[in-house]
Structure formats: structure tokens, C-alpha cells
């Protein structure tokens, strides 16, 4: 976990998983939290920061794999779910939801599936596409931690790959372009 800048109650906190995703964000002089990859790292980092500081909002920016053909570009997520936690089965067992999907206040209708697996398998992609448009590894944890603290949250994802066999190669090749697009989104929507 690395925090760049000072958190202020009148500024949003930008949250990314990797320094490479923040490359084009530093020019905006907004505070940036780099969490590390995965739900656990994201949850710990965001919860730790929100235990000490209160930004005006949290904006989670990052790359995502497209689960359906034709989805490209930058998207504001409307609903985020976990694809690797069977909340329905847990609810049946004990009557409590621990990972139900979260509806967010903004968005363009996109559903994001979050899980601790980099999706690069056609069968997994096809299964996830039944319920979601995009897949990432931190969004749900960031949103859940922000909700827990009562801080407004927005998830902004840039499509980096098609979540298939070429996902790792595509992600690596497009990472800087994706980071640049996320920086442009911040400039257009937050400044």
C-alpha cells in the first residue's frame, strides 16, 4: 500500500491497484492510493486509509477484461459483484448476505465481476458473461470498504483485454494506453 499526496475532505481519493495504472494520474495533484493486486489488498488498503482520513469520495480506477465482444473503452460501473464468492449458497446456509452485488449511484449500465483470478480462459469468460460485462480483481473490495465507511464511491474501468487466452499479453501491451485513458477521464470528470 502506497499513498501519494494528502487526503482532504474536499477532494476525491483516487484508488488503483498498481503504480502502472497511476502513471497518468499524478499530474492531477489528487491523492492516489495504490493498493496492490486483489480483493484482500484492496480491502485492507482502503479500510486502513478510511480509518484515518475522510476524502470527499473514492474513485477506483483500473483496467478490466471485457467479458462480452464489442465492449471497449472507459466505463463507469453501475453494479459490482463478486464472481468467486457464492453469496447465494452462504445465504441459504445461514440467512445472512456477505457478498451480495452492490448497486452504485452512477454508471452506464455496466456490471463488473470482481474476483481474485486473472481471467484468461474462454470457458470462465463465457460463464462470467452471463451476469457481467467486465471483470477485474479489486472493484468489489474497494466499493464494499467505501460503503462500510459511508464514503461515496465510483468505479471507473478501462478495457485492457478480452479476458481470453490472449488476456495477459493484451493487458501488458495496453497497460500504458489504459492508464492514459483513465487519466483523461479524471481530467474530464473530476477537475
Secondary structure, 3 states (H helix, E strand, C coil): CEEECCCCCCCEEEEECCHHHHCCCHHHCCCEEECCCCHHHHHHHHHHHHCCCCCCEEEEEEEEEECCCCCCCEEEEEEEEECCCCHHHHHHHHCCCCCCCEECCCCCCEEEEECCCCCCCHHHHHHHCCCCCEEECCHHHHHHHHHHHCCCEEEEEEEEECCCCCHHHHHHHHHHHHHHHHHHHHHHHHC
